[in-house]
């Protein structure tokens, strides 16, 4: 008999068409259900779901999290997606597609707080939780049956119920025997879904899918593969690993293995973050250097706040610019030691900005740090004797802001921004933009 579980109460379903405990017809059946333990759990349109939870008046309306006439869509609910609205789409285009959409500016603090609550529920099931973003993670539930008295599938159904009851949002689950297939499965049944891919059905399921179906294969790489005659996953299987590596390097070898449903990566709860950054899109294009520096300070401060919250510092600082014609420019500097102070990041990026401020009009600026490590003390520029004093002042201001609010202490540059300049729209709501 194929094992069956009720999706609503997790009771054993047997061969009945409905759950004998609650009468639900939402039954989960798979011949390997009791043997699979690697899961991918992903909140459904997380930012929008939180906003709908908090405002009943917009619960049945298309909702977009983003804002500003020059901003981009950070998230769109499923209702808005019916009209073609997608993450990272310019707001003007999104509102043209769905003019009746409710636009919410969003709150990083609120999403991060709710994300931590959801993460805590995951960690109550297993310590092997590998976060991918604020609202999704891989879980390894191997060996948890004896601890909880439930199979991994039962525990995950209960997790869905617990998150809905406690946080008020739905999550979708993919269950399999490796991370690649678990992630693939979680995208098959949304929202509030639960999909299973086992060893017996994975190869057949993948065979006719396009190479772009594989998570991580972007449009440019997919086009390159198709140009080489590899249009489907079955096509990839016909090419040897050696040949895939010769043609496409490490990415080709990795793809060859995924095409055979092979993925030996473990769920790593200590998964390293690669960078910390922030960016802002302007209401109007800016070419003036001093105004651009003001905007640079804003994103450096945001980046510093995030890196301090995560106790991270970075040796590489990055400046990002986007022109009025949407051309992206990225400039980097490698420093002698890791930094996390806004003042240090700003002064490292300032000359890079000056080199690009040649009268070109920009619509976006960003700042970030990478090559991350734990802080080893505040760096002091020997050519700038006031840097150490500014660092001490920044640490003091951090404590004051934490105690009395974000406006407790403001730098001269920050005060000038507040007194008369148009505020810009921070577009990088938590984590990477993703089609959640």
C-alpha positions in Angstrom: 0.0 0.0 0.0 1.3 3.5 -0.9 1.7 5.5 2.3 -0.7 8.4 2.6 -0.9 11.4 5.0 -3.6 14.0 5.5 -2.2 17.4 4.4 -4.5 19.1 7.0 -4.0 17.1 10.2 -1.1 14.7 9.3 -3.2 11.6 10.2 -2.5 8.4 8.4 -4.8 8.2 5.3 -4.5 4.5 4.3 -6.3 3.8 1.1 -9.3 6.0 1.9 -10.2 8.9 -0.4 -10.6 11.2 2.5 -9.0 11.5 5.9 -10.8 9.4 8.5 -9.8 11.9 11.2 -10.8 15.3 9.7 -12.5 14.4 6.4 -10.1 16.4 4.3 -9.5 15.3 0.7 -6.0 16.8 0.7 -4.0 13.6 0.9 -0.3 13.2 0.3 0.7 9.9 -1.2 4.1 8.6 -2.4 5.7 5.2 -2.3 8.9 6.6 -0.8 7.2 9.0 1.7 8.5 7.3 4.8 12.1 7.2 3.5 12.7 10.8 2.4 14.2 13.3 4.9 15.7 16.3 3.0 13.2 19.2 2.7 13.1 22.7 1.2 10.6 25.0 3.0 9.7 28.3 1.4 7.2 30.9 2.5 4.6 31.8 -0.1 4.9 35.5 -1.3 6.3 36.2 2.2 6.5 40.0 2.2 3.0 40.3 0.7 1.6 37.6 3.0 2.8 39.5 6.0 1.2 42.7 4.8 -2.1 41.0 4.1 -2.0 39.4 7.5 -1.6 42.8 9.1 -4.2 44.6 7.0 -7.5 42.7 6.4 -8.6 45.4 4.0 -6.0 44.3 1.4 -6.3 40.6 2.0 -8.2 39.9 -1.2 -6.5 42.5 -3.4 -3.3 42.3 -5.6 -0.5 43.5 -3.4 3.0 44.7 -4.4 5.8 45.4 -1.9 8.0 48.1 -3.3 7.3 51.8 -4.1 8.5 55.0 -5.5 8.1 56.0 -9.2 11.7 54.9 -9.8 11.7 51.8 -7.5 11.3 48.2 -8.3 9.0 45.4 -7.2 10.5 43.6 -4.2 7.6 41.1 -4.0 4.3 40.5 -5.6 1.4 38.4 -4.3 0.0 35.5 -6.4 -3.0 37.7 -7.3 -0.7 40.4 -8.8 1.4 37.7 -10.6 -1.6 36.8 -12.6 -1.3 40.1 -14.3 2.4 39.5 -15.1 3.9 41.4 -12.1 7.3 39.9 -11.1 10.0 40.6 -8.6 12.7 43.1 -9.8 10.3 44.6 -12.3 10.2 48.5 -12.5 7.3 49.8 -10.5 5.9 51.9 -13.4 5.7 48.7 -15.5 4.1 46.7 -12.7 1.4 49.3 -12.2 0.8 49.5 -15.9 0.1 45.7 -15.8 -1.9 45.9 -12.7 -3.2 49.4 -12.0 -5.5 48.3 -9.2 -2.6 46.8 -7.2 -2.1 48.0 -3.6 1.5 49.2 -3.2 3.1 48.8 0.3 6.5 50.2 1.0 7.4 47.3 3.3 9.4 47.0 6.5 12.7 45.2 6.7 12.5 45.1 10.5 9.1 43.4 10.5 10.0 40.9 7.8 13.2 40.0 9.6 11.4 39.6 12.9 8.8 37.3 11.4 11.5 35.4 9.5 13.3 34.7 12.8 10.0 33.3 14.3 9.6 30.9 11.3 13.3 29.9 11.6 12.8 29.0 15.2 10.0 26.7 14.3 12.2 24.9 11.8 15.0 24.6 14.3 12.6 23.0 16.8 12.4 20.1 14.4 16.1 19.7 13.5 19.4 21.6 14.2 20.3 21.0 10.5 18.6 24.1 9.0 20.4 25.9 6.2 18.9 29.3 5.5 18.8 30.5 1.9 17.1 33.8 2.6 14.9 35.4 5.2 12.0 33.1 4.4 13.3 29.8 3.0 15.7 27.1 4.1 16.8 23.5 3.6 16.1 21.1 6.5 17.7 17.6 7.1 15.3 15.6 9.2 17.3 12.4 9.1 17.1 10.6 12.4 14.4 12.9 13.8 11.7 10.2 13.8 12.8 8.7 17.1 13.0 12.2 18.7 9.5 13.4 17.5 7.7 10.1 17.1 6.8 11.2 13.6 8.2 10.6 10.1 9.9 13.6 8.5 6.8 14.1 6.2 4.5 14.1 9.3 6.7 16.6 11.0 6.8 18.9 8.0 3.0 18.9 7.7 2.8 19.9 11.4 5.4 22.6 10.7 3.1 24.0 8.0 0.2 24.1 10.5 2.3 25.6 13.3 3.7 28.4 11.1 0.2 29.2 9.8 -1.3 29.3 13.3 1.6 31.2 14.9 2.8 33.5 12.2 -0.2 33.7 10.0 1.5 32.8 6.6 1.6 29.7 4.5 4.7 27.8 3.5 5.3 25.3 0.7 7.4 22.2 1.2 9.4 20.0 -1.1 10.6 16.6 0.2 13.2 14.4 -1.4 16.5 12.7 -0.9 18.8 15.6 -1.8 18.8 19.4 -1.8 18.4 19.9 -5.6 15.3 17.8 -5.8 13.8 19.2 -2.6 14.2 22.7 -4.0 12.7 21.6 -7.3 9.7 19.9 -5.5 8.9 22.9 -3.4 8.2 25.0 -6.5 5.8 22.4 -8.0 2.9 23.0 -5.6 2.3 26.6 -4.5 1.0 28.2 -2.5 0.5 26.1 0.7 1.8 23.1 -1.1 3.6 19.9 -0.4 5.3 18.0 -3.2 7.5 14.8 -3.2 10.2 13.6 -5.5 11.7 10.2 -4.9 14.5 8.1 -6.4 12.0 6.1 -8.5 10.4 9.1 -10.2 13.1 11.8 -10.3 14.9 10.8 -13.5 11.7 10.5 -15.5 10.3 13.7 -14.1 13.4 15.7 -15.1 14.0 14.2 -18.5 11.8 16.4 -20.7 12.4 19.6 -18.7 14.4 22.4 -20.3 17.9 23.1 -19.0 16.7 26.4 -17.7 14.3 24.5 -15.4 17.3 23.6 -13.1 17.6 26.1 -10.3 20.7 28.2 -10.7 20.8 28.0 -14.6 20.4 31.6 -15.7 19.1 32.7 -19.1 22.6 33.3 -20.5 24.0 29.9 -19.5 20.8 28.3 -20.7 21.2 30.0 -24.1 24.8 28.8 -24.2 23.7 25.3 -23.5 21.0 25.4 -26.1 23.4 26.7 -28.7 25.5 23.6 -28.0 22.5 21.4 -28.7 21.5 20.8 -25.0 17.9 21.9 -24.8 16.5 19.4 -22.3 17.9 17.6 -19.2 17.7 14.4 -21.2 20.1 16.0 -23.8 22.6 16.7 -21.0 22.6 13.1 -19.9 23.8 12.0 -23.3 27.0 13.9 -22.9 29.8 12.5 -20.7 30.9 14.3 -17.5 34.4 14.8 -19.1 32.9 16.5 -22.1 30.6 18.7 -20.1 33.5 19.8 -18.0 35.6 20.5 -21.1 32.8 22.6 -22.6 31.5 24.4 -19.6 34.0 24.0 -16.8 32.9 23.3 -13.2 29.4 24.5 -14.0 29.1 21.9 -16.8 30.2 19.1 -14.5 27.7 20.2 -11.8 24.9 20.3 -14.4 25.8 16.8 -15.6 25.3 15.5 -12.1 22.1 17.3 -11.4 20.7 16.0 -14.7 21.1 12.5 -13.2 19.4 13.8 -10.0 22.7 13.5 -8.2 23.5 16.1 -5.5 25.8 15.2 -2.6 25.8 18.6 -0.9 24.9 18.3 2.8 22.5 20.6 4.6 24.9 23.0 6.3 23.5 25.1 9.2 26.7 27.2 9.1 26.3 28.2 5.5 28.5 31.3 4.9 27.0 34.5 3.8 28.9 35.9 0.8 28.2 39.6 1.1 26.2 42.4 2.9 24.9 45.3 0.9 22.2 47.9 0.4 21.1 50.0 -2.6 18.7 52.9 -3.3 16.9 54.0 -6.4 16.4 57.7 -6.8 13.2 59.5 -7.6 15.0 61.5 -10.2 18.3 60.9 -12.0 21.3 62.4 -10.2 24.6 63.6 -11.8 25.8 66.0 -9.1 28.8 64.6 -7.2 27.9 65.9 -3.7 24.3 64.7 -4.0 25.6 61.3 -5.1 27.9 61.3 -2.0 24.9 61.9 0.2 23.2 58.9 -1.3 26.3 56.9 -0.9 26.5 57.7 2.8 22.9 56.4 3.2 23.6 53.0 1.7 27.0 52.8 3.5 25.1 53.4 6.8 22.5 50.7 5.9 25.2 48.2 4.9 27.1 48.9 8.2 24.0 48.5 10.3 23.4 45.1 8.7 27.0 43.9 9.0 27.1 44.9 12.7 23.8 43.1 13.3 25.3 40.0 11.9 28.8 40.6 13.4 30.5 40.5 10.0 33.2 42.6 8.3 34.5 42.5 4.8 37.9 43.1 3.1 36.3 43.9 -0.3 34.1 47.0 -0.6 31.9 47.4 -3.7 30.3 50.4 -5.3 27.3 49.8 -7.5 25.8 52.4 -9.9 23.1 52.2 -12.5 22.8 54.9 -15.2 19.6 56.5 -16.4 19.8 54.0 -19.4 20.0 51.0 -17.0 23.7 50.3 -17.6 25.2 48.8 -14.4 28.6 49.8 -13.2 30.5 47.9 -10.4 33.7 49.0 -8.8 35.6 47.2 -6.1 38.5 47.8 -3.7 40.3 45.3 -1.5 41.4 46.6 1.8 44.2 45.6 4.2 41.8 44.3 6.8 38.0 43.6 7.2 35.8 46.7 7.8 32.2 47.2 8.9 32.0 50.8 9.9 29.9 53.1 7.7 32.6 55.8 7.9 35.3 53.4 6.7 33.2 51.9 3.9 32.2 55.4 2.7 35.7 56.7 2.6 36.9 53.6 0.8 34.2 54.0 -1.9 34.3 57.8 -2.1 37.2 57.9 -4.6 35.6 55.2 -6.7 32.4 57.3 -6.9 34.4 60.5 -7.8 36.0 58.6 -10.7 32.6 57.8 -12.1 30.9 61.2 -11.4 31.8 62.6 -14.8 28.4 64.2 -15.5 26.7 60.9 -16.1 23.1 60.8 -14.7 22.6 57.8 -12.3 19.3 56.3 -11.1 20.7 53.9 -8.5 23.6 53.6 -6.1 24.6 50.8 -3.9 27.4 49.8 -1.4 28.4 46.5 -0.1 31.2 44.4 1.6 32.3 40.9 0.7 35.1 38.5 1.5 33.5 38.3 4.9 34.9 37.4 8.3 34.4 38.3 11.9 35.5 41.9 12.9 39.1 42.2 14.1 38.9 45.7 15.3 38.2 49.0 13.6 40.6 49.8 10.8 42.4 53.2 10.9 43.7 54.9 7.8 47.3 56.1 8.4 46.7 58.8 5.8 43.6 60.0 7.6 44.5 60.7 11.3 40.8 61.5 12.1 39.5 58.1 11.0 40.0 56.4 14.4 38.1 59.2 16.1 35.3 59.0 13.7 35.2 55.2 14.3 34.9 55.8 18.0 32.1 58.3 17.4 30.2 55.9 15.1 30.3 53.2 17.8 28.9 55.6 20.3 26.2 56.7 18.0 25.3 53.1 17.4 24.6 52.6 21.1 22.6 55.8 21.2 20.5 54.8 18.2 19.9 51.4 19.7 18.7 53.0 23.0 16.8 56.0 21.8 15.9 55.3 18.2 17.4 55.8 14.7 17.1 59.7 14.9 18.9 60.0 18.2 22.2 61.0 16.6 22.6 62.2 13.0 25.8 63.0 11.2 26.2 66.3 9.4 25.7 64.6 6.0 22.7 62.7 7.4 21.2 65.8 8.9 21.5 67.7 5.6 19.6 64.8 3.9 16.7 65.1 6.4 16.4 68.8 6.2 15.6 69.2 2.6 16.5 66.5 0.2 14.0 64.0 -1.3 14.1 60.6 0.4 15.0 57.8 -1.9 13.5 54.3 -2.0 15.6 51.5 -0.5 15.0 48.7 -3.0 16.9 45.8 -1.4 14.4 44.5 1.1 15.9 41.6 3.1 18.0 39.1 1.2 18.2 38.5 -2.5 15.2 39.2 -4.7 13.6 35.9 -5.6 10.4 34.6 -7.1 8.9 33.4 -3.8 
